[in-house]
Amino acid sequence: LAIKISNYPACGRPQSGLSRADLVFEHYAEGGTTRFTAIFYSHDAPKVGSIRSARLIDLELPAMYRALIAFSGASDGVLKKLKEADFKDWIISPEFEPGHHAFYRVPKESLSGDCQLLEHTLFTSTDLLWADALEKGINTRPPLPGMAFNVTPPANGAPAATISLSYSAAYVRWNYNAEVGRYFR
């Protein structure tokens, strides 16, 4: 599953379900902000969101991972391209099926006061999405050859305690925590 998850505004953090994803892509959305595409393959998440709109990158990621893609909304141009994509049958979205049962809204009052707009209230779960895929006959586990990481660093590699990226209006920094063996944003 590839699921679009909000990363802006800051009041939407912490997001639900990101820590259960196998891969998380952070990419430019607009206005200097970023958005996440979380790839779920080996773990489930009981709550994922908030769910946001598709971008042009979503013509590439689902094809790369042979993934179902879940999102809500997109520009007219992106929607047109998604409807013409080879994987259009793998799309799970209220844009394609209004009132889709795999998505639900949380009460806006359950969110922080500065984050109570409608676009921050839509959530899903991997179980709901997998069940929908099963109903449609598209719940197949794709082989992903080449997705194993080698524990031996490359000969010319160098350790990195910090990774930083600068977008036009956002600065992203990841710091390595040796105790847990992970980078934290």
N, C-alpha and C positions, 0 to 999 in steps of 0.2 A: 504494500500500500504506500502510495505517496500522498501525503496530506499537507495542505497549505495551512500554515499557522501564523498568526499575527506576531509581529515584533514591534509594532508601533500603534499607539503611543506607549510610553513606559508604564502607564497604569495597567496595561494588559499583562504585565509580568508579575510573578512567574507564570509562564504558560503551562498548560496541562498536557502531559504526555510526552514532552520532548525527551525526557530522560529515559524513556522506554524505547525510543527509536534506535535502529541500528546505524543509520546515517542521518545527519542533519546538514542540509545545504542552507547557507545563509546567502541571500542574494539581494541585489538592489531592487527596490520596488518603485519608488518615485520620491521626488522632493528630498533626496538624500537619505531616505529611510530604507530599512531592509526588511525582508520577510523570510520565513523559514519554509522549506519543503522537507518534511520528515519522512524518511523511508522506514517502514516497519516490515520486517521480514521474519525475525525469530522471536520477537516479544510482542505482547499485547498491552494495550493501555485502556483502562476503563473509562477515561475521560481525556479527550484530545481537543485542544482549541486555545484560543478562539479560532474558528475556521475563517479563512479569508479568501480573497479572490486569486484567480489564476493570472499568470504573466506569460510572456513569450517563452521563458525558460521551461515552462510546463509543456512545451511541444517536444522538448529534448529529454528531460529526466524520466518520464514514464516510459518512453521508448528505450532508453538506455538500460533500465532495470526491469523492463517488461512488467511494469507496475500498473495497478489500478490507481486512478488519481481522484482524490476527493477535494472539492473546493466549493466555494459559494461566490458567484459573481466573476465578472471579467469585463474588459472593454469589448465593444462590439467587434473590433478587429481580431482580438484574441479568441473570442467565442466562435467566430466564423472559422478561424484556422483549426480550433479544437474539433468543431463539428465535421471538418473535412479530414482530420487526422486518421491514420491507419488504426489507431487505438481508441477511436471514438466510442466503441462499445465497452471500454474499460473505464469510462468516466462515470463517477458517482457524484451527482451534484443537484442541488435544487434548481440550478439553471437549466438542466436537462429534464428534470422531473420535479416540477413545483410541488412543494409540501413533502419532499422526500422523507420517508420514515427513518432513515439512518442518521438524521440530524435533529437536534433539539435545541431549544433556546432556554437559557437559564434566566431567572428573573433579573432584570437590570438592577434591582435593588440589592442583589447579592454581590454586585461588583462595586469596586471603589467609586466614590462619588464623582470623580473626574473621568470615569470610564463607562458611563451608563448609556452610551449610544448603541443603537440596535446592532451595528456591525461587530460589536464586542460580545454579543450574547449567544452566538451560534457555536455549538459543540457537537461532537460525535464520540464514538468509541471504536476501537478496532473490531470488537465483537459485532457491532451493528453493521459495519462496513463489510466484514467477511460474510455475515449472514446474507446481506443483500447480494453480494457476489455469488454466493452459493445458489440463491434463488434464481439468478440470471444465468447460471451455468458457466460463470467466468472465474470461479474460485479455483484457480490452478496455481500451483507453486512453481514458479519459473526456476530453471537452473541458472545459477549465476557463477559460471566458471571465472576464475581469476579474481575473485573477491576476497581471497585469504591474504592476510598481512603476514609478511615475513618478520619474525622477531629479531632477526639480525639486521642492524642498520646498514645502509649502503656504505661501501668503502670510503667514499668522499663525503659522507654525511656528517653533520655537526649537530649536537644537541641544541634544542631551542627551549628555553624556559618561558619565553614570551613570544606570542605571534600577534602582530597588530596589522590592521587594515584600515585605510581611511577612505570613506565614501564622501560625497560632496557635503553632506550635513551630519554625518555620523562617524564616530570613531569606534572601531571594534577591537577589543583586546582580549586575548586568551592567555591565561597564566597556567603553567604546569604545576600540579600538586604531586610531588614525588610520593607522598604517603599513600595516596589512592591510585596513582598511576594514570591520571586524567588531566586534561586541560579544562579550566573553568572560564567562562566568559564573564 
